[in-house]
Each structure stands twice: as C-alpha cells, then as structure tokens.
C-alpha cells in the first residue's frame, strides 16, 4: 500500500512513554517555540494575503492559533493543488496535503461509506496544502516559498490551469 491508502482499520497511537517524556522536557520551551511559529505565520499571512485564488486562515475573534500547520486553500476552477505541490517539490519545498485522502475513500471503509456525500470535506481534501511551518523557519525561507507560489500562480493564470 502507498501513502494514500489504508488497507485495514487500526488505531493511531503515536505517543509512547519516550515521546511523552520528551514532550514534558520540552514544555519549558513552548512559549518561545509558539512565538517563533506565530512570527512565521504572520510572515506567511503578509506575503500570501491578497493573492488571487489563495485563501489563508482568517483571524477569528476569541480564537488563538497554535501555528502547528500553515494551510492554504487553492480556490478557483482549474487550480490544481497537486500541481503546485509538485512545483514546490521541484525546488526542494516539501508540503503536505491535509485532510487527504478522506477516510471514506479508504478501501477498508469503502463498503460502508463509499457512497456518502461529503462535499465540504471533499473540497477541503482536494484544495488544502500545508506549507512548511516550524519554529526555525527563516524569513528568507518563507519569502522563497511565497515567491515560488506567486510565480506559479502567475504562470498558471497565463496557461489557464
């Protein structure tokens, strides 16, 4: 099976004792890490806001973001998230599809859920791309990524993706 396929129902139990102990040790660095991620998120927001057909997470009153991921939504007909992902990968930028694939598309769930209509989930699954986000990402790296996205969006519009 490949990375987009699940053959049987199982569980996702990633936190063993070692990882729990490491998590406790790293709690003292949490505020600094969150501040660095927030700074990176704000840089992405500044660079990507206003680009046609890219939707960034809106600021919501009463909601504090944790900046664990930096998702963008590619809107508009013909804009293919997978094409942008491939283009970024060609330049050494590793991104992640998120909420993809949908659980109802896994073969182990197909019999029971294969015909379920989930248009919002399907849209998100097909259009969300998470950009690199970590506490050590630099402004220069973010600018490089955003420049590549802007270039791709411009050339995509000329060739009518």
N, C-alpha and C positions, 0 to 999 in steps of 0.2 A: 504494500500500500504506500501511496505517496503522502506528501504533507497536507493535501487537501481531502484526504479520505480517512474515515474511521470504520473499521471492519466490524466492531462489536461494541456493545455497551460496556462501559467501565467506569472508573472514577478518576478524578483528577486530585491527587493527594500529594502536592508538591512540598509541603512543609514538614520535613523530618526534624529530629532533635538538633542536629548540627545547624541547619538553617535557622531554626528558632533561636539558638544560642547566638549565632552571628547577628541576627536581627536585633536581639537585645543589646549586644555590644555596640551596634551602630545607631541606636536610638539617640545617643548623645550628639550625633552629627546631623540629626534630622532637620533642625531649623536651618542650618547652613545649606544643606542639600536642597531643601524646599525653596529657599531664597534664590539659589542659583538656577533651579529649574524655572522658577517664576520669571526671572530675568530673561532666560532663553525663550520662554513662551511669549513674553511681551515683545521680544525682538521679532519672532515669527509673526506675531499679530501685526506689528508695524509694517513689516516687509510684505505680507501677503494680503492685508486688508485692501480692498478696492480693486483687486484683480478680478476681472470679469470671469464668471463661472467657477470661482473658488470660494467656498464658504468656510469660514473659520468659526470656531465655537464662540457664540456671543457671551458677553459678560452678563451674568444674571444676578439680580439683586438678592442678597441673602445667601448666595452660593459661593463657597470658597473652593477654587480649583486646586487640585493637587499636582497637576502637570506631570502625571505619570506617563502620559502619551501626548502627542500633538497631532490630533486628527484633522484632516481637511476633507471636505466633501467636494467632489468634482461634479458640478451641475452642468446642465445643458445637453442637448441632444448631440450624440456623436463623440463626446469627450470620453475617452476610454481610460479609466483608472489604470488598467494593466499596461497600457502603452506608456503612460507617464512613469509607472513603476519601472518598466524595462529601461526607459531612457535614463532615469536617475541611476539605475544599477550600472549602466554602461560608464557612468562617471564615478563609480565607487560609492554611491549613496544608497545605503540599504534601508528600505522602507518596509512597512508591514501592512498587509490588508487586515482590516479588523472587522470583526463580526462576520468573518468569511472562513469557510463556507457556512451556510446556515445549517443548524442541526438537522432540520427536516430534510436536507439534501443528502445526508449520510446514508449509505446503503443499509446500515443496521436499523434506521428509523423509517426508511422509505415505505415499507408496507403499511405502517400505521399513520405516518404523517406526510407521505409523498404528495398527496393531493390538497394539502392545506394551503389556503390563500393567505399570504403574509406580505402584502405589497410594500408596507413601510420597511419592514425588516429586509426584504429583498432589495429595495432601493439602497438602503444603507450598506448592505453587504456588497453591492455592486459598485458603490461610489466612494466609499471611505478609504483613505490612505493615511497611515500614520507615519509622520516624518521622524527622523532621528531626534530623540529627546533624552538627554542625560545631564547630570549636573556639571560635567566637564566640557560640554559643547561650547565652542567659542563663537563670538560674534562673526568672525571670519568664516567659520564653517556654516553657520546659519545663512550668511549672505551668499555664500557659494551655492547652497541648496536652493535658496529663493531665486537667485539669478538663473539657475538651470530651469526652475519651474516657469519663470516668466518667459524665458526663451522658448521653452516647449509650448507654452500657451500661445505665444505669438505665432510660431510656425504652424501649430495645429490649426489656428484660425485661418491661415493662408491656404492650407491644403484641405480644409474642411473635414476634419476628423470624423 
